[in-house]
């Protein structure tokens, strides 16, 4: 492929979207460029303050637990209060938490602040996703989500590099920079982003149309969407597991922490370098096909970790495989959520979907650490392989009709006869042992 064709492909990928989207994109980039707290929190707690690795893992898990509450809260506020007020308020709340971490030192205070930060950071996601669905034409929504996810990862890469270089200034300085960047993000949203919440519809006589009341219970009763949420939860568990299990597996093979740093850096490099190309190749493809394919890539990529031996190259290759799955899955899942959601309830639907990411961010670190400490790393990768395959089958068998019908105008009562698999299976998670790993925090904000 020539340079000119690559340039034309890139131009086509980023063209045709409204100006408001690019201000939102910029706010995401600014926010993630200064996102130092989760990246360096475990080091701060263990190296700077002298807390145990168990406590550091617990605090990271509390961030995920806060997200479980924050996501539906943000979804409700997005629909009732508006997209922009919710974004500004939650960004400022997250900034206040980051600044507080630069001051507080007691274990209880740190745990409380991180929990509240989890609430605020996850609460802003439904408003961002709903805004994109509001302002971008339906046939371009997946591309817009992919571009926003690219901004998130580009900012994440910059934060990781910049934070590592600037760590000599002290962890507290990094947390202050995080707070400043988040405030700047809120300022961009406040000054440049219009409110996009749909206005009340009117009939031919100009009278307002009474929309059906939508609560969180109503959302959970939507069988196709409930199925989509459950399947996304399965994928999120697989996606989150490597952030805990991979460094422990590599250490078990006698590889150094620096080797893990090189391997996991492949994730960011691949996304930053190839997200636009992957988006171009998958554009206009069936959402069910893409969700099934991404689940298979997660299954194969994580499952193959058990076969990597002590080869850094082999570990890096497994990361490439599941990273491609990540690039396909995240924007496609967000677009599928927008497809199934009624216009006036987009925030709540995105909030419930975001809750599946938050639950995985809480459960997976504990579960992965327990499995590695117990049966061993190979069992963890066998489990993630099986879960990924189960998700791929679920997308293919359960959501084909729902997502095709959704293209005619979102979720409808006629889809209620599609029974989700949420009520047909019980998943038992047994948690034992200590938390010995730490998530980078990236999975917690991917929704």
C-alpha positions as CSV (number, residue, x, y, z in Angstrom):
1,X,0.0,0.0,0.0
2,X,1.5,3.4,-1.0
3,X,1.9,6.4,1.2
4,X,-0.7,8.3,-0.8
5,X,-3.3,5.5,-0.4
6,X,-2.5,5.4,3.4
7,X,-3.0,9.2,3.5
8,X,-6.3,9.0,1.7
9,X,-7.4,6.2,4.0
10,X,-6.5,8.2,7.1
11,X,-8.3,11.2,5.7
12,X,-11.4,9.2,5.0
13,X,-11.3,7.8,8.5
14,X,-11.3,11.2,10.2
15,X,-13.5,13.2,7.8
16,X,-17.2,14.0,7.8
17,X,-17.7,14.2,11.6
18,X,-19.3,17.3,13.2
19,X,-17.1,19.9,14.9
20,X,-18.6,19.2,18.3
21,X,-17.3,15.7,18.1
22,X,-13.7,16.9,17.7
23,X,-14.0,19.1,20.8
24,X,-15.2,16.1,22.7
25,X,-12.2,14.1,21.2
26,X,-9.8,16.8,22.3
27,X,-11.2,16.8,25.8
28,X,-10.7,13.0,26.0
29,X,-7.1,13.4,24.8
30,X,-6.4,16.1,27.3
31,X,-8.0,14.2,30.1
32,X,-6.1,11.0,29.4
33,X,-2.8,12.7,28.8
34,X,-2.8,13.8,32.4
35,X,-4.2,10.5,33.8
36,X,-1.4,9.6,36.2
37,X,-3.3,8.5,39.3
38,X,-4.3,4.9,38.3
39,X,-1.1,4.3,36.4
40,X,1.2,5.1,39.3
41,X,-1.2,4.6,42.3
42,X,0.1,1.1,43.3
43,X,3.8,2.3,43.2
44,X,2.8,5.4,45.2
45,X,1.1,3.2,47.9
46,X,3.9,0.6,48.1
47,X,7.1,2.5,47.4
48,X,6.3,6.0,48.7
49,X,3.9,5.3,51.6
50,X,5.1,1.8,52.5
51,X,1.7,0.0,52.2
52,X,1.5,-3.7,51.3
53,X,0.9,-5.0,47.8
54,X,-2.4,-6.4,49.2
55,X,-3.6,-3.0,50.2
56,X,-2.6,-1.5,46.9
57,X,-4.6,-4.2,45.1
58,X,-7.5,-3.5,47.4
59,X,-7.5,0.2,46.6
60,X,-7.4,-0.4,42.9
61,X,-10.3,-2.8,43.3
62,X,-12.2,-0.1,45.2
63,X,-11.8,2.2,42.2
64,X,-13.6,-0.5,40.2
65,X,-16.3,-0.8,42.9
66,X,-16.9,2.9,42.8
67,X,-17.4,2.6,39.0
68,X,-20.2,0.0,39.6
69,X,-22.2,2.8,41.4
70,X,-20.9,5.6,39.2
71,X,-22.0,4.2,35.9
72,X,-25.8,4.0,36.5
73,X,-25.6,7.3,38.4
74,X,-24.0,9.0,35.4
75,X,-26.5,7.4,33.1
76,X,-29.4,8.7,35.0
77,X,-28.0,12.2,35.3
78,X,-27.1,12.2,31.6
79,X,-30.8,11.7,30.7
80,X,-32.4,13.9,33.4
81,X,-29.9,16.7,33.8
82,X,-28.1,16.8,30.5
83,X,-24.9,15.5,28.8
84,X,-22.7,18.6,29.3
85,X,-23.6,19.4,33.0
86,X,-22.9,15.7,33.9
87,X,-19.6,15.7,32.1
88,X,-18.4,19.0,33.7
89,X,-19.5,18.1,37.2
90,X,-18.0,14.6,37.1
91,X,-14.7,15.8,35.6
92,X,-14.4,18.4,38.3
93,X,-15.2,15.8,41.0
94,X,-12.5,13.5,39.6
95,X,-10.1,16.5,39.5
96,X,-10.9,17.2,43.2
97,X,-10.2,13.5,44.1
98,X,-6.8,13.6,42.2
99,X,-5.8,16.7,44.1
100,X,-6.9,15.2,47.4
101,X,-4.6,12.2,46.8
102,X,-1.7,14.7,46.7
103,X,-2.6,15.7,50.3
104,X,-4.1,12.8,52.2
105,X,-1.8,10.0,53.6
106,X,-3.9,7.8,55.9
107,X,-5.0,4.5,54.6
108,X,-8.7,5.1,55.2
109,X,-8.6,8.5,53.5
110,X,-6.8,7.2,50.4
111,X,-9.2,4.3,50.1
112,X,-12.2,6.7,50.4
113,X,-10.8,9.2,47.8
114,X,-10.0,6.4,45.3
115,X,-13.5,5.0,45.7
116,X,-15.1,8.4,45.1
117,X,-12.8,8.9,42.1
118,X,-14.1,5.6,40.7
119,X,-17.6,6.9,41.0
120,X,-16.8,10.2,39.2
121,X,-14.6,8.8,36.5
122,X,-17.1,6.1,35.5
123,X,-20.1,8.5,35.9
124,X,-18.8,10.6,33.1
125,X,-18.6,7.8,30.5
126,X,-22.4,7.5,29.8
127,X,-22.6,11.2,29.0
128,X,-19.7,11.0,26.6
129,X,-21.1,8.0,24.8
130,X,-24.6,9.4,24.7
131,X,-23.2,12.7,23.3
132,X,-21.5,10.9,20.5
133,X,-24.7,9.0,19.6
134,X,-26.6,12.3,19.7
135,X,-24.4,14.3,17.4
136,X,-23.1,11.7,14.9
137,X,-25.2,10.2,12.2
138,X,-26.2,6.6,13.0
139,X,-24.1,5.1,10.2
140,X,-21.0,6.8,11.5
141,X,-21.4,6.1,15.2
142,X,-19.0,3.2,15.4
143,X,-16.3,5.1,13.6
144,X,-16.8,8.0,16.0
145,X,-16.5,5.7,19.0
146,X,-13.3,4.2,17.5
147,X,-11.7,7.6,17.1
148,X,-12.6,8.6,20.6
149,X,-11.1,5.4,21.9
150,X,-8.0,6.1,19.9
151,X,-7.7,9.5,21.6
152,X,-8.1,7.7,25.0
153,X,-5.2,5.4,24.2
154,X,-3.0,8.1,22.7
155,X,-3.4,10.1,25.9
156,X,-2.8,7.0,28.0
157,X,0.5,6.3,26.1
158,X,1.6,9.9,26.6
159,X,0.7,9.8,30.3
160,X,2.6,6.5,30.8
161,X,5.7,7.9,29.1
162,X,5.5,11.4,30.6
163,X,4.7,10.1,34.0
164,X,7.7,7.7,34.0
165,X,10.0,10.5,32.9
166,X,8.6,13.0,35.4
167,X,8.3,10.7,38.4
168,X,11.5,12.2,39.9
169,X,9.3,15.2,40.7
170,X,7.3,13.1,43.1
171,X,4.1,11.2,42.9
172,X,2.1,14.0,44.5
173,X,3.2,16.4,41.7
174,X,1.9,13.9,39.1
175,X,-1.5,13.8,40.9
176,X,-1.7,17.6,40.9
177,X,-0.9,17.5,37.1
178,X,-3.7,14.9,36.7
179,X,-6.1,17.3,38.5
180,X,-5.1,20.2,36.3
181,X,-5.5,18.2,33.1
182,X,-9.0,17.1,34.2
183,X,-10.0,20.6,35.1
184,X,-8.8,21.7,31.6
185,X,-10.9,18.9,30.1
186,X,-14.0,20.2,32.0
187,X,-13.3,23.7,30.7
188,X,-13.1,22.5,27.1
189,X,-16.5,20.7,27.5
190,X,-18.1,23.8,29.2
191,X,-16.9,26.3,26.7
192,X,-17.0,24.4,23.4
193,X,-19.3,21.4,23.6
194,X,-23.0,22.1,23.0
195,X,-25.7,20.3,24.9
196,X,-27.0,17.4,22.8
197,X,-29.8,15.9,24.8
198,X,-32.7,15.3,22.4
199,X,-35.6,17.7,22.8
200,X,-39.0,16.4,23.6
201,X,-40.8,15.2,20.4
202,X,-44.0,16.7,19.2
203,X,-46.8,15.3,17.1
204,X,-48.3,16.7,13.9
205,X,-50.4,19.1,15.9
206,X,-47.3,20.4,17.7
207,X,-48.3,18.8,21.0
208,X,-45.5,17.2,23.0
209,X,-45.3,13.4,22.7
210,X,-45.2,11.6,26.1
211,X,-42.2,9.3,26.1
212,X,-42.4,6.0,27.9
213,X,-40.8,6.3,31.3
214,X,-37.4,4.5,31.4
215,X,-35.8,3.5,34.7
216,X,-32.8,1.3,35.3
217,X,-35.2,-1.6,35.9
218,X,-36.8,-0.9,32.5
219,X,-33.4,-1.0,30.9
220,X,-32.6,-4.4,32.6
221,X,-35.9,-5.8,31.3
222,X,-34.9,-5.2,27.7
223,X,-33.9,-8.8,26.9
224,X,-31.6,-8.1,23.9
225,X,-29.8,-5.4,25.7
226,X,-29.5,-7.5,28.9
227,X,-27.9,-10.1,26.8
228,X,-25.5,-7.6,25.2
229,X,-24.5,-6.4,28.7
230,X,-23.9,-10.0,30.0
231,X,-21.8,-10.9,27.0
232,X,-19.8,-7.7,27.3
233,X,-19.2,-8.6,31.0
234,X,-17.7,-11.9,29.9
235,X,-15.4,-10.1,27.4
236,X,-14.4,-7.5,30.0
237,X,-13.4,-10.3,32.4
238,X,-11.1,-11.7,29.7
239,X,-9.8,-8.2,28.7
240,X,-9.0,-7.3,32.3
241,X,-7.3,-10.6,33.3
242,X,-4.0,-10.0,31.4
243,X,-3.4,-6.7,33.3
244,X,-3.1,-8.9,36.5
245,X,-2.2,-12.3,35.2
246,X,0.4,-11.4,32.5
247,X,3.0,-9.9,34.8
248,X,2.6,-12.8,37.3
249,X,2.9,-15.4,34.5
250,X,6.0,-13.8,33.2
251,X,7.5,-13.6,36.7
252,X,6.7,-17.3,37.1
253,X,8.8,-17.9,34.0
254,X,11.8,-16.0,35.5
255,X,11.3,-12.9,33.4
256,X,12.1,-9.5,34.8
257,X,9.5,-6.6,35.4
258,X,11.2,-4.7,32.7
259,X,10.4,-7.5,30.2
260,X,6.7,-7.2,31.2
261,X,7.0,-3.4,30.6
262,X,8.2,-4.0,27.1
263,X,5.5,-6.6,26.4
264,X,2.5,-4.6,27.7
265,X,3.8,-1.5,25.9
266,X,2.9,-3.4,22.7
267,X,-0.8,-2.9,23.6
268,X,-0.6,0.9,23.5
269,X,1.7,0.9,20.5
270,X,-0.6,-1.3,18.4
271,X,-3.7,0.8,19.3
272,X,-2.0,4.1,18.6
273,X,-0.4,2.9,15.4
274,X,-3.2,0.9,13.9
275,X,-6.6,1.9,15.4
276,X,-7.4,4.0,12.3
277,X,-6.5,1.2,9.9
278,X,-8.5,-1.4,11.9
279,X,-11.4,0.9,11.9
280,X,-11.1,1.4,8.2
281,X,-11.0,-2.4,7.5
282,X,-14.0,-3.1,9.8
283,X,-16.2,-0.2,8.7
284,X,-19.7,-1.1,7.7
285,X,-19.3,-4.7,8.9
286,X,-22.0,-6.5,10.8
287,X,-21.8,-5.7,14.5
288,X,-22.5,-9.3,15.4
289,X,-19.7,-10.5,13.2
290,X,-17.3,-7.9,14.7
291,X,-18.3,-8.7,18.3
292,X,-17.9,-12.5,17.7
293,X,-14.6,-11.9,16.0
294,X,-13.3,-9.7,18.8
295,X,-14.3,-12.3,21.4
296,X,-12.4,-15.0,19.5
297,X,-9.3,-12.8,19.3
298,X,-9.5,-12.3,23.1
299,X,-9.9,-16.0,23.6
300,X,-7.0,-17.0,21.3
301,X,-4.7,-14.1,22.5
302,X,-5.1,-14.7,26.2
303,X,-5.3,-18.5,25.9
304,X,-2.1,-18.6,23.9
305,X,-0.3,-17.0,26.9
306,X,-0.1,-20.4,28.5
307,X,2.0,-21.5,25.5
308,X,4.4,-18.6,25.5
309,X,7.0,-20.3,27.7
310,X,9.7,-17.9,28.6
311,X,9.9,-16.1,25.2
312,X,9.3,-12.3,25.5
313,X,8.5,-12.3,21.7
314,X,5.8,-15.0,22.2
315,X,4.2,-13.0,25.1
316,X,4.3,-9.9,22.9
317,X,2.6,-11.8,20.1
318,X,-0.3,-12.8,22.4
319,X,-0.7,-9.2,23.4
320,X,-1.0,-8.2,19.7
321,X,-3.8,-10.7,19.1
322,X,-6.0,-9.6,22.0
323,X,-5.2,-6.0,21.4
324,X,-6.7,-6.3,17.9
325,X,-9.7,-7.8,19.6
326,X,-9.8,-4.8,21.9
327,X,-9.7,-2.3,19.0
328,X,-12.6,-4.0,17.3
329,X,-14.7,-4.7,20.4
330,X,-14.8,-1.4,22.3
331,X,-16.2,0.9,19.6
332,X,-18.5,-1.9,18.2
333,X,-20.0,-2.6,21.7
334,X,-20.6,1.1,22.3
335,X,-22.3,1.5,18.9
336,X,-24.4,-1.6,19.6
337,X,-25.5,0.0,22.9
338,X,-26.5,3.2,21.1
339,X,-28.3,1.1,18.5
340,X,-30.5,-0.6,21.1
341,X,-31.2,2.4,23.2
342,X,-34.2,4.6,22.8
343,X,-33.2,8.2,22.1
344,X,-34.4,9.6,25.3
345,X,-32.7,6.9,27.4
346,X,-29.3,6.7,25.9
347,X,-27.6,7.8,29.1
348,X,-29.2,5.0,31.2
349,X,-28.4,2.4,28.6
350,X,-24.8,3.5,28.4
351,X,-24.7,3.6,32.2
352,X,-25.8,0.0,32.6
353,X,-23.3,-1.0,29.9
354,X,-20.6,0.9,31.7
355,X,-21.5,-1.0,34.9
356,X,-20.4,-4.2,33.2
357,X,-16.9,-2.8,32.7
358,X,-16.8,-1.6,36.3
359,X,-17.9,-5.0,37.6
360,X,-15.2,-6.7,35.6
361,X,-12.7,-4.1,36.9
362,X,-13.5,-5.1,40.4
363,X,-13.9,-8.9,40.0
364,X,-11.2,-9.7,37.5
365,X,-8.2,-8.4,39.5
366,X,-9.3,-10.4,42.5
367,X,-10.2,-13.5,40.6
368,X,-7.1,-13.5,38.4
369,X,-4.8,-13.1,41.4
370,X,-6.6,-15.9,43.2
371,X,-6.3,-18.3,40.3
372,X,-2.6,-17.6,39.8
373,X,-1.9,-18.1,43.5
374,X,-4.0,-21.3,43.5
375,X,-4.3,-23.6,40.5
376,X,-1.7,-21.5,38.6
377,X,-1.3,-19.2,35.5
378,X,-2.1,-21.9,32.9
379,X,-5.6,-22.4,34.5
380,X,-6.2,-18.7,34.3
381,X,-5.5,-18.6,30.6
382,X,-7.6,-21.7,30.0
383,X,-10.5,-20.0,31.8
384,X,-10.1,-16.8,29.7
385,X,-10.0,-18.9,26.5
386,X,-13.2,-20.7,27.5
387,X,-15.0,-17.5,28.5
388,X,-14.0,-15.8,25.2
389,X,-15.3,-18.7,23.1
390,X,-18.6,-18.7,25.1
391,X,-19.0,-14.9,24.4
392,X,-18.4,-15.4,20.7
393,X,-21.0,-18.1,20.5
394,X,-23.4,-16.0,22.6
395,X,-23.1,-13.0,20.2
396,X,-23.7,-15.2,17.2
397,X,-26.7,-17.1,18.5
398,X,-28.4,-14.5,20.7
399,X,-27.9,-11.1,19.2
400,X,-28.1,-11.4,15.4
401,X,-31.8,-10.6,15.1
402,X,-31.7,-7.9,17.8
403,X,-28.9,-5.9,16.3
404,X,-30.3,-6.1,12.8
405,X,-33.7,-5.1,13.9
406,X,-32.1,-2.3,16.0
407,X,-30.9,-0.6,12.9
408,X,-34.5,0.3,12.1
409,X,-34.7,2.5,15.2
410,X,-33.4,1.1,18.4
411,X,-34.8,-1.3,20.9
412,X,-38.5,-2.1,20.7
413,X,-41.1,-4.2,22.4
414,X,-41.1,-6.6,19.6
415,X,-37.6,-7.7,20.6
416,X,-38.8,-8.7,24.0
417,X,-39.3,-12.3,22.9
418,X,-35.5,-12.8,22.5
419,X,-34.5,-14.3,25.8
420,X,-31.2,-13.1,27.2
421,X,-28.8,-15.6,28.6
422,X,-28.5,-13.6,31.8
423,X,-31.1,-15.7,33.6
424,X,-30.1,-19.0,32.1
425,X,-26.7,-19.4,33.7
426,X,-25.1,-18.9,37.0
427,X,-21.5,-17.9,37.3
428,X,-19.8,-18.7,40.6
429,X,-16.7,-16.8,41.4
430,X,-14.6,-18.2,44.2
431,X,-12.1,-15.7,45.5
432,X,-9.2,-16.8,47.8
433,X,-5.8,-15.6,48.5
434,X,-4.2,-12.1,48.2
435,X,-4.2,-9.6,45.5
436,X,-0.7,-9.8,44.1
437,X,-1.1,-7.8,40.9
438,X,-2.2,-4.4,39.9
439,X,-4.2,-3.2,36.9
440,X,-2.9,-0.2,35.0
441,X,-6.4,1.3,35.3
442,X,-6.9,1.3,31.5
443,X,-9.6,-1.3,31.5
444,X,-11.5,0.7,34.1
445,X,-12.1,3.5,31.7
446,X,-12.6,1.7,28.4
447,X,-16.3,1.8,28.3
